[in-house]
């Protein structure tokens, strides 16, 4: 199954934001509270509540960042 290329920016934003939310929320929870018995449940809740903010943010900011990188690189 292949996704049409016109959906690439949306897929990019969804994947990037999901990966970043998972990594950052795990890091923040582990450093602030340590790894404990309820860590996994708390981490999943954090991911689920944070991703709806991260996804549109990446979707809006990514084109702007690409333009900046294009201007400052050779």
C-alpha positions in Angstrom: 0.0 0.0 0.0 1.4 3.4 -1.0 0.2 6.8 0.0 -0.1 9.4 -2.7 2.8 11.9 -2.8 0.4 14.8 -2.2 0.0 13.6 1.4 3.8 13.6 2.0 3.8 16.8 4.1 1.0 15.6 6.3 2.6 12.2 6.8 6.0 13.8 7.5 4.4 16.0 10.1 2.5 13.1 11.7 5.6 10.8 11.9 8.1 13.4 13.0 5.8 14.8 15.7 4.9 11.3 17.0 8.5 10.2 17.2 9.6 13.5 18.9 6.7 13.3 21.4 7.5 9.8 22.3 11.2 10.4 22.8 10.9 13.7 24.6 8.0 12.7 26.9 9.9 9.5 27.9 13.0 11.5 28.6 11.2 14.2 30.7 9.3 11.6 32.7 12.4 9.5 33.3 14.5 12.5 34.5 11.8 14.1 36.6 10.2 11.0 38.2 12.5 8.1 37.4 11.4 4.8 36.0 8.7 3.4 38.2 5.9 0.8 38.1 3.4 3.3 36.5 5.9 4.8 34.1 4.5 3.2 30.9 0.9 4.2 31.6 2.0 7.8 32.5 4.2 7.9 29.4 1.4 6.8 27.1 -1.0 9.3 28.6 1.6 12.0 28.1 2.1 11.0 24.4 -1.6 11.0 23.8 -2.2 14.4 25.3 0.8 16.0 23.8 0.7 14.8 20.2 -2.4 16.8 19.2 -0.4 19.9 20.0 2.9 18.7 18.3 1.3 17.5 15.1 -0.2 20.8 13.9 2.9 22.7 15.2 5.2 20.6 13.0 2.8 20.9 10.1 2.9 24.7 10.4 6.5 25.2 11.3 8.2 22.6 9.0 7.8 24.6 5.7 9.1 27.7 7.4 12.2 25.9 8.7 12.8 24.3 5.3 12.9 27.8 3.8 15.3 29.1 6.4 17.6 26.1 6.0 17.5 26.7 2.2 18.6 30.3 2.6 21.4 29.6 5.0 22.9 26.6 3.2 24.9 26.5 0.0 
